[in-house]
Amino acid sequence: MTECRADKNLARCNCSYEPCSRKGLCCECLHYHWSRRELPACFFPEAVERSYDRSLKRFLAVHKDKA
């Protein structure tokens, strides 16, 4: 298994939740959100991400016309 590149991941992370302990640790972030039936911030445009609605329903609504 390769090492996590948290420093590079942080440069791309658009999560606006400042006290998040998973920033830059994508595998932990994905696991956390998926266990709550959500997706991480990086799956959403920044304006939508700031609402903290990371539900699958919101994801589908945002991306339904982009296919």
N, C-alpha and C positions, 0 to 999 in steps of 0.2 A: 504494500500500500504506500502511496506517495504521501509526503508531508503536506499538511495544510499550508496554504500560502495566504495566511490571514492578512499580511501586509498588503498584498495585491488585491485581495478581496475587498478590503476596506475602501480602496479607491473607487470601487464600483458599487458599493452598498448604498442604497438610497433610503435605508430605514431611518425614519425620523424619531424613533423612540430612543432617546438618549441614554437611559440607564440600562439598555439591553446588553447583557453579558455575552450574547452570541454573535455580535457584530464581527464580520470577517471570518466567522467559523461556519461556513455554508452548510456543512453536513449536520451540525448541531441545530442550526436555524431551521433547515428543512424538516428534521425529525420533530422538533418542538411544534412547529406550525401544523404539520401533517397530523400529529397526534390530536390536535384540536380541530381537525377538518378545515384547515386554513392553508393558505399559501403565503410564502414570505413576501416582504415588501418589493423585492426585485421583480416580481411578476406583475406589478402594477405601475401605471404612470405615477409620477410624483404627486400630482394633485389628488389622485384617488388614494394613494398610500397614506397621505396625511390624515385621512378619515379614520384610519386604523380598522376599517372594515376589510379584512383579509379573507372573507368567506369565499367559498367556491362559487356561490351564487353571484357575488359581486364580480369575481373574475370573469365568469361567463358573460355577464351583462356588459362589461367593459370591452371584451374581445369578440363578441358575437359577430360583428360585421367586418372583422379584419381578415377573415379566411378567404 
